[in-house]
Amino acid sequence: MARSGGRLLIEALEEQGVERAFCVPGESYLEALDALKDSKIRLIVARQEGGAAMMAEAEGKMSGRPGICFVTRGPGATNASAGVHVARQDSTPMILFVGQVERAHLGREAFQEADMAAFFGPLAKWAATIPSADRIPEYVSRAFHVAMSGRPGPVVLALPEDMLVDPTEAAAPRRVEAPEQTPSVAQIEWVRRLLSISRRPTLIAGGSRWTPEAVRALRAISERWMLPVACSFRRQGLFDNQHPLYAGHLGLGLDGALRRRVEASDLVILLGGRFSEIPSQGYELLKVPSPDQRLIHIHPDPDELGRVYAPNLPICATPGGFLGALHDAEGPPSTPVWAAEAAQPHAAYEIWSALPETTPGPLTMEALMAHLRETAPNDAITTNGAGNYAAWLHRHWRWRRYGTQVAPTSGSMGYGLPAAIAAKLRHPKREALCFAGDGCWQMTMQELGTAAQEGAAVLALICDNGQYGTIRMHQERAHPGRQSGTALRNPDFAAIAQAYGVFGRRVERNEDLPEALAAARAATAEGRPAVLHLILDPEAISPGRRLEPAAEAAAEARPEGSAPDAEPESL
């Protein structure tokens, strides 16, 4: 039956099982918008294309299938590139559909025209223009295959406005599934052999292509072999942080004991991740290209094997494919020689991640983390962007279940709120905690309007120390006493929240935290987003570090009376 290209496109997405699409509307793809009106796909309208793209990326991160985003040409596409970059560095499946000028006008720099393939080429796994309505099924099918297969990532498809209007009788493509790659029997035997001759092995889990089944298999393998497991940067949700074989995570501000553990290992198993700059501590933990340790690298993309590190045993497989094959093989021939000390890394992690006794200020991050650790359910989802505030979360939180951490390994500011919205829409019965610094929050705080409109009852915790804290910390190290461009004069975020019709409260003392959090949670239980504006001492720059000059600068940036002393009422 003939229908427009726009309607065929939405049919194709329905066939792929797409439940939500995130967008900022544009006249360049009106036919697709009209088709979405009658579809089963829920359309989430964001306030800025970067926020929409980050929501789609978070959806892809949680589901393992491409998050879908629609934006208009030119400015819309360039705004959305922020989310595309996150998807690229985080190896997340995502498809960005960009409205485009009519085909007859391409190449003339028509109104808002941009060369999508040239612009997105370095960021996307594949960027192309759909040339005709009849070829929509081919391009959509390929987009899903490319986005999910090997190392997942973003795909960008441009939609010429007239192409979406053209009639077509083409059929929607069948549902795409990413191939599960498994190792050979010989490779599994080599893994067993290298483990059997090892005296101090460490497994590092990271990357994407994980499933709940793979996470369970990782725990079973760890227990069978008494194998300590560390998680890569912002991938702590892959292994229960309270498990006695959990060794900690390889992120910013690395635990010295874990660093020494990896350096002294005689066998390192990299499972799923690339082991890029942050987890490798500037490519210093493992020598490039030939580490001192024996190295087994398991990754679903053959192009990643040997790209930086030359492994003794490269295995092209998904985490689940590898772990399933190893689980089906025989276990260790005898008790591993390292079994007696297998719990030592976790003991060191417990010491490193213990909350400090006190940091400066009447409201402290350790009080916040202590209260949340006591009251948050194990299935609560945490999100964050970039900034020193996130160090408190990554060091002192305990992730117990898979899928409870949604954070950008790309280090993108502004990610926390869009990701929390996507998380709450996907898991409406679970608590979604958004952590954001005052600088990070203001990158995307307009998406609070999206949360209010869509009923995404997130709980946002804004950590306000009146500065771009991470840059201020580096600045003080490199140029002591010479602050430049890092002070922030902030508005009353609680009042802004109320203006959106959601719960908002300002918190300045530790003793006020429990009641404020209880009130915020009562609001989210009613289906309303909630914001707590937390006023922090800028001297408490990060866990274990103080910055006295920062306190003076931030105090100057925050004028008296800039926020009411009285507790604002919720609307």
N, C-alpha and C positions, 0 to 999 in steps of 0.2 A: 504494500500500500504506500503510495507516495505521501511524503510529509517533508517538512523542511529539514535542512541540515541541522538546525538547532535542536529540533525535536529528536532526531536520530542520535545526536550527541548525548542528550540526557537519557534516552533509552539505553545507550551503550553503557553509561555509568550505572544505571539501575541494574543492568545485567551483571556488572562487576560487584554488585553488593554494596555500593556506596550508600551510606545512611545520612551523611551530612556533607554539605559543601559550604565553604566559607568565602565571603565575597565583599567587595565594595562595588556597587553597581556602576555600569557605564553604558553609554549609548552604543558602543561598538559591539556589544554582544546581546542586544535586546532580544533576539530570537531565542537564545539559550535561556535568558531570564524568564521569558514567557513560558517556555516549556517546563522550567522548574516549578512554575506555579501549579501545574497539574500532576507533578511527579510525586513519588514516594520519598524523595530526597528532601531532608529538612535544610532550608537555606538559612545560614547564619550571617547576618549583615554586620560587618565590622565597621569601625570608624576610620581606619586608615589601612592601606594595603599591606604595610609591613606587619601590622597586627593580624590581619586575615591570614597572611602566609605563615606566620608563626603558629597560629591556631591549627592550620592544616598540617604543618610539620609535626606538631605535638600529637595530632590525631594519628599520623603515620607511625610515629614512635610507639604509641600505645597499641595500635592494632596490628602492625606488621604489614598492612596494606596501604597503598598510597592515600595520603590525605589530599583532599581536592580543594583547590582555590581558584576563583574566577576574579580577574581584575581587568581593567580597561587598558588600552594602549598607552604608550609614552610614559607620562608621569605615574600612572597606575602600576605599570610594569617595573619602573625603576624603584618605586617605593617597595614593591613586593620582593625585590632582590634581597632584602635583608633576611627574609625567611628562607629564600632559596639557598643562601649561603649557609645558614644553620643546617639545612637538610643535607647539603653537600658534605660539610665537615663531620656531621653526626651520622652519616651513612643511613639516612632516613628516606623511605619511599614517599614520594610526593609528586603530584602533577599540578602544575600551574597552567591554567588556560587564560590566554591573554587576547582580548579583543584586538582587532587590527583593522587598518584602513582597507578599503575595497581593493581587490586584486589589480584592477586597472590603474590604480594610483600608486602601487608599490614602487619604491625607488625614486619617487619625486619629492621626498620629504614633505608629504602631505600633512594635514593637521594632526599633531601628536604622533606622527609616524616614528617608529624606531625599528632598526633591524634586530629582530628578536634573536635570531640565530647568532649574530655577531656579538650582541650584548650579553646573552646568557651562556654562550658557548663555553667559557672557562668555568662557569659555576655549575652548569647542569650536566647530567650524564648524556642528555640528548636534547637539542632544541631545534624545532622545525616549524614550518607553516603548513597547515592542512590545505592542500591545493584545490580540493573539490569535495562537495558533499558526499559523493559516491565513495570516497576514500576515507571517510570518517571511521568506519569500523577497523580498517587496517591500521590507521594511526593510533587509535585508542588501544587496540590490542597490543601493538608494539610498545606504546607508552607504559602500560602496566607491566609487560615483560621486562622492559629495561629498568623501570623504577624498582622492581622487587628482586631481580636476579643478581647473582654475584654479590658485589658490594652495592647495597641499595643506595638510592640517591634521587635527586629531583629531575623531573622531565618538564620541559616548557613547550607548550603547543600554542602557536598563534592561530587565531580564528578570524580570517578576513570577514568583514561584516556582510558582504554580499554572498559569500560561500554559505553562511548560516541560513540565508533566506532561500537558497536554491532548493528545488524539489529533488528528492531521491527516493528510490525504492530499495536501497541497500538494507540488509539485515544487520541487526546489532551483533557484535562479536560475542562468542561464548566466553564464559568466565575464565580468567587467567589465574593460574597457580604458579608460584615460583618453584623451580625444581629443587628438590632436596639433594644436596651433594654428600656423598659418603666416601670414606677412605677405603682403600683396598685392604684385603686381609694381610698382605705383606706389610703395609704401613702400620696397621694396628700391632702387628707382632714386633715391629721396630720400636713402637712406643713402649710396649711392655718390656722389651729388652733394655731400653735406655733407662726406664724407671728402675728396673731390677738392679742395675749397676750403679745407680745414683746413691749418694749419701745425704744430699741436702737439696731436694727438689722444691720448686715453687711453681704453682700454676697461677696465671694472671688472666682473669676473665674480662672481656670487654667487647666493644663493637655492637653490631646489631644482628639481625636474623635469629634472635633468641625467641623461645617459646616457653610456656609454663612447663611443658614436658622436658625440654632441654635443661631448665633450671633444676628440676627434680633429679634428672640424671646426673647433673654436676655434683649435687650433694651426695648422691649415692656413690659416685666414683671417688669423691674426696674421702668418704668414710671407709670405703673398701681398701683404698691404698694409704689411708692416714695422711692424705696429701693436703698441706696448707694451701688455702686459696686466697689470693688478693684480688681486688677488683680494680679496674682501670678508672680513670678520671670520670666522675659523675656516672658511674655504672655500679654503685654500691648495691642496688636492688637485685643484682644477680645472685647474691649469696646472703643468707641470713647472718646479719652482723653480730648476733648473739651466739652463733654456732662456735664451738670450741676450736674449729679448724679455720675460722675466718681470721685472716692475717691483716686486714685493714685495706686501705685504698691508696692508689698511687695518683695523688692529685697535687694541688698547690699546697705548700707548707707541709711537705712530706714528713711523716714520722721517721726520725733517724733510725730507729730499730728496724723498720721495714726496709729502708734503703740498704742498711747493712745486710739484711736477710737476702735481698735480691743479689747484691754484689757478691755475697759469699756462696750463693747457690751454685751447684755444679750442673744443674739442669733447670732450665726455665721453659715452661710451656705457655706460649702466648695463644690464647683461645678466643678467636672471634674478632679481636681488635687489631689495629694497625700499630699500636704502641708508638704514638706520635710524640710531639714535643713535650706536652704537659706530663703524661704518665712516665715518660722516659727521662724526665728532669733535664730537658734540654739535650736529649740524645746522649746522655752521659751514663745512665745506668747500664746500658749495653753498648759495647763498642761498635761503631759503624765502620765497615759493614760486617766485620767478623767478631762477634762477642767472645769473651773469654769463657763464658758458660756454654755448655751444650744447649742448643736451641731447637725446640720444636715449635713451628709456627703453623697454626691452623686458621685458615681464612677462606671464605667462599669465593674470593676473586683471585684468580691466578696472577693477575697483574700486581697484586699487593705482596705476593710471596717473593722475596728477594729484592723488592724495590728499595728498601732501606737496609734491612738486615739480611745477611746470608745465613739461613737456618741450616742446621745439620739435617733436619728432616722437615721439608715443606709438605704440607698436606692441604689440598684444595677441598674443603668441605665446610658445610655449615656447622655451627656449634652442636645442633641437635643430631645431625648426621654422624659427626665424629663421636659424640658422647654415647649415642645409641650403639655404635659399633664397638666401642671400648667396653661398654656395659655388658654386651653379649659375649665378649671374650672372657677368658679365664682371668681371675684376679691374681694378686701377687703369689709367687710360689711359696713364700714364707712371710713371716712378719717383717715388714720393711725395717731396715736398720735405723731409719730416722724416726720410727714410731714413738720412741721414748720422749723425744723433744718436739713432737708435732704440735703440741698445744702451746709451746712457748711464744710463737708469733701472736697468738690471740691474747695471751696474758700481757704482752707488750702493748698491743692495741688498746686494751682496757685501760692501761695506765695513761697512754697518750690521749685518749678520748674522754678521760674524766673531766668533768666540769671544773673550772677554776673556782677557788674560794671567793674571790672578790675582784671586780674590776671597777674603774672609776665611774662615778655618777649615781644618782638616785634611782635610775632605771637601767638595768644591765641585761646584756644578752644572755648571760648564764642563767639569770632568773627566768627569762623567757624560755630558754631551751629546757631547763629543769621542769618547768610547769607543763610544757607541751609533751615532754617525754612521759610524764605521769598520766596525762589525760587524753592524749591522742590515740585512737584505735590503731591496731597494727596495719590495717588496710588503708589508712589515710595516705593521700597522694600529696607529695611535696613538689613544688615547682619553684624555680628561681631564675634570675638572669645572671648578671655579672656584677661583682663588687666584693669588697672585703666582708660585708655582712654575711655573704654565702659561706665564708670559711667557718663561721659558727655552726651553720647547718651541717656542712660536710664533715666537720670534725666531731660534733657532739650528738648528732641524730643517730638512731638505730633503725636502719631499714630491715624489716623482717620478711617482707614478701615481694615477689616479683611484680613489676608494674607500678610500684609506689613512688618511684623517683622519675621526674620528667624535668631534665635540665640540659642546657646546651653545652656540649663539649667545645663548641666554637667560641664560647665566652661572650655571647651576644647580650648586650644590655637590653632591657625592655621585654625579655622573653617570659618572665614569670607570670604576668597577668594573662596574656593570651593563652599560654599553656594551661594555666589553671582553669580558664573558661572551657577550653577543649576537654580537659580532664573531667570537669564537673558535668558537662553535657554527655560525655560517654559513660560516666559512672555517677549518676545523680544521687545515689544513696551513700556514697562515700565522701568523707571529708576531703576537701581540696584546699590545701594550705599554700598560699602564694607568699613567698618571701621576696622582698624588694628593698633596695636602698632608695634614698630620696632621689638620687640621680637616675637610677635604673627605673624607678616608678614613673618618672616624668617623661620617659621615652614613649610609653604606651598607655598612660593612665586614662586616656580617652576611651579605651576599651572597657572601662567600667560601665559606660553606657551600653555596650554590647551585653555585658553580664546582666545588667538590670533588665534590658529588653527581652533577653532570651531566658531569663529565670535561672541563670547559672550562679548558684548560691555559693560562691567562693568566699574564703576567709583570707583577706589580704593583710599582711603584717608589714608595715612600712617602717624601715629602720632609718630614722632621720638623724644624721649627725652633722648636717649642714655643709656637706662637702662631697666632692668626688673622692671618696676615701682611698681607693686603691691607688689612684694617680697621686694623691697627696702623700701617701706612704712612700711611693717610689721617688717622688720629688724631694722629700726630706732626706732620703738616702743619697740621692745624686747631687742635690743642691740644697744643703742644710740651711734652714732659715729663710729660704727664698720662695715663698708661695707664689704661684702664678697660675691663674685660670682655674682654680679648683674649688673656691668658695662658692656656696649656694645660698641664696636668700629664698627660702621656701614658703609657699602658701600654707594655709591650714588645710591639710589633706582630709581631715575628718569633715570639715564644712563642705569641701568639694564633693565628698561622698554623699553627704546629705542632699546636696543639690541634684544629684542623680537619683534621689529617692531611695537610697540604701542606707544601711546602718553605718554610722561613723562615730568614732570616739577617739579622743586624744588621751594618751597615757604617759605620765611623767614619773611615776614611782613604782618600785617593785611591789609594794603592798596593794597597789590598785590593779595589778595584772590579773589575778584570779577572777575578780568580779567582772572586769572588762572582757576577758575571754569568754566567760560564761554568757554574758549578754550578747556578744557577737555570735556565739554558737547558737543561742536561742533564735537569733535572727535568721541564720542560715537554715535552721531546722524548719522555719516558716517559709523557706524558699527565697529569701532575700540575701543578696551579697552583703558582706560586712567588711569594714575597713577599720583597722586600729593604727592610729598614727603614733608611733613610739618615738619619744624624744630621748636620744642617747647622747652620752658625753663623747665628743669627738676625740678625746684623748684615748679612749678604748678603741683603737684603730682596727685591731684584729685579735684573735685569741693569742694571749701570751705576749702582746706587744702594745706599748703605749706611745703616744705621740703628743707631747706637750705643746709644741707650736701650733698644732692643728686646733687645739681647744680655743686658743686665743683668736685664731682667724675665723672659726665658725661662729664664735660669740659675736664678733663684729658683724658678720653677715646676717645674723638673725636679730633684727631690731626688736626693742621692747614693744609689747603690744601687737606683735605680728599675728598672734593667735590668741584666742580668748582663754582666760584662766578657768572659766566655768566649763563644766562638762557639757558639751552640746547634746541636745536631745536628738534621738533618732526620728526620722520621718516615717 
